Amino acid sequence: MQTPTVIELLKQVITSWQVIAVTIAIILYLQLVLLASRKRRSPKAISKLSEKPAKAKKAQPAAASAPEEAGAGKSTNEELGLEEE
């Protein structure tokens, strides 16, 4: 086959109503499957994730209060590991 013939044939195949209908049907099916999988996801997994940051937040105020007492909330570049330019 000649190149122009192949290109014309591909245009006809891609723009045929059967190919367009099947493509739309596959996209809708995948959207439905993804929606169902999100709805059926276990809420326990979400609650476990939300508990970990809450525990970390409780530990942060205790660690943050020690430098505030020593330096009244001020820190120098040396303490932070910064270099002056």
CORBELJO-V288741 format. One record per run of one state. SS is the DSSP state (hx for helix, st for strand, lp for the rest). FROM is the first residue (numbers start at 0). TO is the last residue. If there is no record, write none. Layout:
SS FROM TO
SS FROM TO
//
This chain:
lp 0 1
hx 2 13
lp 14 15
hx 16 38
lp 39 41
hx 42 70
lp 71 75
hx 76 79
lp 80 84
//
